Amino acid sequence: MMNLEHSNAALFAALALAQAEVENATKGSVNPHFKSRYADLAEVLNTVRPVFAKHGIAIIQSTGFSDGLVSVTTALVHKEGGYVTSVASCTPAKVDAQGVGAATTYLRRYSLAAATGVAQEDDDGQSAAHNRPAPVAAPAKPSNALLDLLAATEDATSEDVLRNLYKATETFNEHEKNEARKAIVQKRQSISKQ
């Protein structure tokens, strides 16, 4: 979700001009695994940066990794002070340097393309983000531990509390772990908006 809290009319006018000029990114990279073409991060940056800079808009992306999630914050900042931000997160396919790096690049590319209105094809995303299989059989009734954790998540007011709750999910079965972590991520996003 994009945060428009610090936007202004000058930023929106500049965005409209930039988006009228910018073209879609060329799909010049090949994903050998899926035998498909896509616009890589460099291509998206090379497509949008000059046009957005011409209209006084800087592009800033910062990255993070916490509690098993890779996050990228993308900001479009206008020379007159207005800015908009958005955060994209995913669980990397592998939690090692390669997996985190691939997920970071994937999120940077997709969040930049979304924020700037540039179209490109998702041909390589399946290797960057972990696709968890659906649980075979979900328990009919959630455990008391899950119910307690969900209640604590709802009441949480800080990242530290959420971090501890996230760690506590390690003892849950796969279905309850996923359910708990989804609630924690949603609460984290809610807290970060405040």
Contacts in CASP RR format, 6 or more apart in sequence:
PFRMAT RR
TARGET T0000
AUTHOR 0000-0000-0000
METHOD contacts of the structure
MODEL  1
MMNLEHSNAALFAALALAQAEVENATKGSVNPHFKSRYADLAEVLNTVRP
VFAKHGIAIIQSTGFSDGLVSVTTALVHKEGGYVTSVASCTPAKVDAQGV
GAATTYLRRYSLAAATGVAQEDDDGQSAAHNRPAPVAAPAKPSNALLDLL
AATEDATSEDVLRNLYKATETFNEHEKNEARKAIVQKRQSISKQ
1 86 0 8 1.000
1 87 0 8 1.000
1 189 0 8 1.000
2 84 0 8 1.000
2 85 0 8 1.000
2 86 0 8 1.000
2 115 0 8 1.000
3 84 0 8 1.000
3 85 0 8 1.000
3 86 0 8 1.000
3 193 0 8 1.000
4 84 0 8 1.000
6 81 0 8 1.000
6 82 0 8 1.000
6 83 0 8 1.000
6 84 0 8 1.000
6 85 0 8 1.000
7 82 0 8 1.000
7 83 0 8 1.000
7 84 0 8 1.000
8 78 0 8 1.000
8 80 0 8 1.000
8 81 0 8 1.000
8 82 0 8 1.000
10 78 0 8 1.000
10 80 0 8 1.000
10 81 0 8 1.000
10 82 0 8 1.000
11 57 0 8 1.000
11 76 0 8 1.000
11 78 0 8 1.000
11 80 0 8 1.000
11 81 0 8 1.000
11 82 0 8 1.000
11 83 0 8 1.000
11 84 0 8 1.000
14 55 0 8 1.000
14 56 0 8 1.000
14 57 0 8 1.000
14 78 0 8 1.000
15 55 0 8 1.000
15 57 0 8 1.000
15 76 0 8 1.000
17 55 0 8 1.000
18 48 0 8 1.000
18 51 0 8 1.000
18 52 0 8 1.000
18 54 0 8 1.000
18 55 0 8 1.000
18 57 0 8 1.000
18 116 0 8 1.000
19 116 0 8 1.000
19 117 0 8 1.000
21 51 0 8 1.000
21 54 0 8 1.000
22 47 0 8 1.000
22 48 0 8 1.000
22 51 0 8 1.000
22 52 0 8 1.000
22 116 0 8 1.000
22 117 0 8 1.000
22 118 0 8 1.000
23 47 0 8 1.000
23 118 0 8 1.000
24 39 0 8 1.000
24 47 0 8 1.000
24 118 0 8 1.000
24 119 0 8 1.000
24 120 0 8 1.000
25 39 0 8 1.000
25 43 0 8 1.000
25 44 0 8 1.000
25 47 0 8 1.000
25 113 0 8 1.000
25 118 0 8 1.000
25 119 0 8 1.000
25 120 0 8 1.000
26 39 0 8 1.000
26 43 0 8 1.000
26 47 0 8 1.000
27 37 0 8 1.000
27 38 0 8 1.000
27 39 0 8 1.000
27 43 0 8 1.000
27 120 0 8 1.000
27 121 0 8 1.000
27 123 0 8 1.000
28 37 0 8 1.000
28 38 0 8 1.000
28 39 0 8 1.000
28 40 0 8 1.000
28 43 0 8 1.000
29 37 0 8 1.000
29 38 0 8 1.000
29 39 0 8 1.000
29 40 0 8 1.000
29 43 0 8 1.000
29 124 0 8 1.000
30 36 0 8 1.000
30 37 0 8 1.000
31 37 0 8 1.000
31 38 0 8 1.000
31 123 0 8 1.000
31 124 0 8 1.000
31 127 0 8 1.000
33 124 0 8 1.000
33 127 0 8 1.000
34 123 0 8 1.000
34 124 0 8 1.000
34 126 0 8 1.000
36 121 0 8 1.000
36 123 0 8 1.000
36 124 0 8 1.000
37 121 0 8 1.000
37 123 0 8 1.000
38 120 0 8 1.000
38 121 0 8 1.000
38 122 0 8 1.000
38 123 0 8 1.000
38 124 0 8 1.000
39 47 0 8 1.000
39 109 0 8 1.000
39 113 0 8 1.000
39 120 0 8 1.000
39 121 0 8 1.000
40 109 0 8 1.000
41 105 0 8 1.000
41 108 0 8 1.000
41 109 0 8 1.000
41 112 0 8 1.000
44 109 0 8 1.000
44 112 0 8 1.000
44 113 0 8 1.000
44 118 0 8 1.000
44 120 0 8 1.000
45 59 0 8 1.000
45 112 0 8 1.000
47 118 0 8 1.000
48 59 0 8 1.000
48 112 0 8 1.000
48 116 0 8 1.000
48 118 0 8 1.000
49 59 0 8 1.000
52 58 0 8 1.000
52 59 0 8 1.000
52 76 0 8 1.000
52 116 0 8 1.000
56 78 0 8 1.000
56 79 0 8 1.000
57 76 0 8 1.000
57 77 0 8 1.000
57 78 0 8 1.000
57 79 0 8 1.000
58 76 0 8 1.000
58 77 0 8 1.000
58 79 0 8 1.000
59 74 0 8 1.000
59 75 0 8 1.000
59 76 0 8 1.000
59 77 0 8 1.000
59 112 0 8 1.000
59 115 0 8 1.000
59 116 0 8 1.000
60 74 0 8 1.000
60 75 0 8 1.000
60 77 0 8 1.000
61 72 0 8 1.000
61 73 0 8 1.000
61 74 0 8 1.000
61 75 0 8 1.000
61 108 0 8 1.000
61 111 0 8 1.000
61 112 0 8 1.000
62 72 0 8 1.000
62 73 0 8 1.000
62 75 0 8 1.000
63 70 0 8 1.000
63 71 0 8 1.000
63 72 0 8 1.000
63 73 0 8 1.000
63 104 0 8 1.000
63 107 0 8 1.000
63 108 0 8 1.000
64 70 0 8 1.000
64 71 0 8 1.000
64 72 0 8 1.000
64 104 0 8 1.000
65 71 0 8 1.000
65 100 0 8 1.000
65 104 0 8 1.000
66 163 0 8 1.000
67 162 0 8 1.000
67 163 0 8 1.000
67 166 0 8 1.000
67 167 0 8 1.000
67 184 0 8 1.000
68 91 0 8 1.000
68 92 0 8 1.000
68 95 0 8 1.000
69 89 0 8 1.000
69 90 0 8 1.000
69 91 0 8 1.000
69 185 0 8 1.000
70 89 0 8 1.000
70 90 0 8 1.000
70 91 0 8 1.000
70 92 0 8 1.000
70 100 0 8 1.000
70 101 0 8 1.000
70 103 0 8 1.000
70 104 0 8 1.000
70 107 0 8 1.000
71 87 0 8 1.000
71 88 0 8 1.000
71 89 0 8 1.000
71 107 0 8 1.000
72 87 0 8 1.000
72 88 0 8 1.000
72 89 0 8 1.000
72 104 0 8 1.000
72 107 0 8 1.000
72 108 0 8 1.000
72 111 0 8 1.000
73 85 0 8 1.000
73 86 0 8 1.000
73 87 0 8 1.000
74 85 0 8 1.000
74 86 0 8 1.000
74 87 0 8 1.000
74 88 0 8 1.000
74 108 0 8 1.000
74 111 0 8 1.000
74 112 0 8 1.000
74 115 0 8 1.000
75 83 0 8 1.000
75 84 0 8 1.000
75 85 0 8 1.000
76 83 0 8 1.000
76 84 0 8 1.000
76 85 0 8 1.000
76 115 0 8 1.000
76 116 0 8 1.000
77 83 0 8 1.000
84 115 0 8 1.000
86 111 0 8 1.000
86 114 0 8 1.000
86 115 0 8 1.000
87 111 0 8 1.000
87 189 0 8 1.000
87 192 0 8 1.000
88 107 0 8 1.000
88 110 0 8 1.000
88 111 0 8 1.000
89 107 0 8 1.000
89 185 0 8 1.000
90 103 0 8 1.000
90 106 0 8 1.000
90 107 0 8 1.000
90 128 0 8 1.000
90 129 0 8 1.000
90 130 0 8 1.000
91 103 0 8 1.000
91 129 0 8 1.000
91 130 0 8 1.000
91 132 0 8 1.000
92 99 0 8 1.000
92 100 0 8 1.000
92 101 0 8 1.000
92 102 0 8 1.000
92 103 0 8 1.000
92 128 0 8 1.000
92 129 0 8 1.000
92 130 0 8 1.000
93 99 0 8 1.000
93 102 0 8 1.000
93 103 0 8 1.000
93 127 0 8 1.000
93 128 0 8 1.000
93 129 0 8 1.000
93 130 0 8 1.000
93 131 0 8 1.000
94 130 0 8 1.000
99 128 0 8 1.000
102 127 0 8 1.000
102 128 0 8 1.000
103 128 0 8 1.000
103 129 0 8 1.000
105 128 0 8 1.000
106 124 0 8 1.000
106 125 0 8 1.000
106 128 0 8 1.000
106 129 0 8 1.000
107 128 0 8 1.000
109 120 0 8 1.000
110 122 0 8 1.000
112 118 0 8 1.000
113 119 0 8 1.000
113 120 0 8 1.000
132 178 0 8 1.000
135 174 0 8 1.000
135 175 0 8 1.000
135 178 0 8 1.000
138 175 0 8 1.000
139 173 0 8 1.000
139 175 0 8 1.000
139 176 0 8 1.000
142 150 0 8 1.000
142 176 0 8 1.000
142 179 0 8 1.000
143 172 0 8 1.000
143 176 0 8 1.000
145 171 0 8 1.000
145 172 0 8 1.000
145 176 0 8 1.000
146 172 0 8 1.000
146 176 0 8 1.000
146 179 0 8 1.000
146 180 0 8 1.000
149 165 0 8 1.000
149 168 0 8 1.000
149 169 0 8 1.000
149 172 0 8 1.000
149 180 0 8 1.000
150 179 0 8 1.000
150 180 0 8 1.000
150 183 0 8 1.000
152 161 0 8 1.000
152 165 0 8 1.000
153 162 0 8 1.000
153 165 0 8 1.000
153 180 0 8 1.000
153 183 0 8 1.000
153 184 0 8 1.000
153 187 0 8 1.000
154 183 0 8 1.000
154 187 0 8 1.000
156 162 0 8 1.000
156 165 0 8 1.000
156 187 0 8 1.000
156 191 0 8 1.000
157 191 0 8 1.000
158 191 0 8 1.000
159 188 0 8 1.000
159 191 0 8 1.000
162 184 0 8 1.000
162 187 0 8 1.000
162 188 0 8 1.000
162 191 0 8 1.000
165 180 0 8 1.000
165 184 0 8 1.000
166 181 0 8 1.000
166 184 0 8 1.000
169 176 0 8 1.000
169 177 0 8 1.000
169 180 0 8 1.000
169 181 0 8 1.000
169 184 0 8 1.000
170 177 0 8 1.000
172 180 0 8 1.000
END
